[in-house]
Amino acid sequence: MQKNQVRKAVIPAAGFGTRLFPATKVVKKELFPIIDRDGRAKPVILAIAEEAISAGIAEVAIVAQPEDEEIFTDLFKKPPKPELFQKLSPQNQEYSQYLQDLGSRVTILTQDAAEGYGHAVFCAKDWVNNEPFLLMLGDHVYASDTEKSCARQVVDIYEQVNQSVIGLTTMPATIIHKAGCVTGVWQELNLLLAVTQVSEKPTVEYARQHLRVAGMAEDEFLCVFGLYILVPKIFDFLAEHINQDFRERGEFQLTSCLDRLRQAEGMTGYVVKGKCFDTGLPDAYRQTLIDFPANVATHLS
């Protein structure tokens, strides 16, 4: 295996979806339906797994709460009951087999305690097994502006630079308090950035003072797109925070460990040529249902 080949993807899906309450009392937010450009209704987590496969990923791990393991297993591992299968159209019967084939590449991991996003990522440490991996948010779906899927773009950049890569997009100052943001020095204008700081949900005042990037419009900033390629050293920093019980906002977070990884080994920011759709907020989810089918392209391999 090449040193810089990315074979595995991790999708944390152990959150409670409090921002989508009360729907999430009965349906996991990762299972909310979206419609693809072919008019097929599919759960968000399936679209994310397909995005990973489009990037040449061989194995996908979903990190779930123990009580939700069966739900994800049913989706990816179990065919419909025969009486239901017979009611499916020929096209959906074929798609059911496709789901089984995809499911053979999916592993369900569990996060025994809700200790934060960083802790959920750490739960994949043994499964990742000392390889670089694609990290994907469990409530974001993507539509590329090019022939390459968004995930494929990020994987290709990692294979080019051979250090951790963070996918980026431009956001206005009015919403950066909801996102992770970075700053750095352009290596290739409006495309590749040598990251010099990673900051979680900064205030506008802090961003204006510390996170400006040369050449960008006033009050526009580079924020996290939702796709990362991380080297396994990230687990060392996560383990240190967990062992020392170092919590931020009551939980073990990823962003501060990303910044430590950046300091230790360097990090490249890549401005993804595509759109990111956040399904974890009511207004954003509603807009995703409208915009995603018109933007998404098929990049499955």
Secondary structure by P-SEA (a helix, b strand, c coil): cccccccbbbbbcccccccccccccccccccbbbbccccccccaaaaaaaaaaaacccbbbbbbcccaaaaaaaaccccccaaaaaaccaaaaaaaaaaaaaaaabbbbbccccccaaaaaaaaccccccbbbbbbbccccccccccccaaaaaaaaaaacccbbbbbbbbccccccccccbbbbbcccccccccccccccccaaaaaccccccccccccccccccccccccaaaaaaaaaaaaccccccccccaaaaaaaaacbbbbbbbccbbbbbcccaaaaaaaacccccccccccc
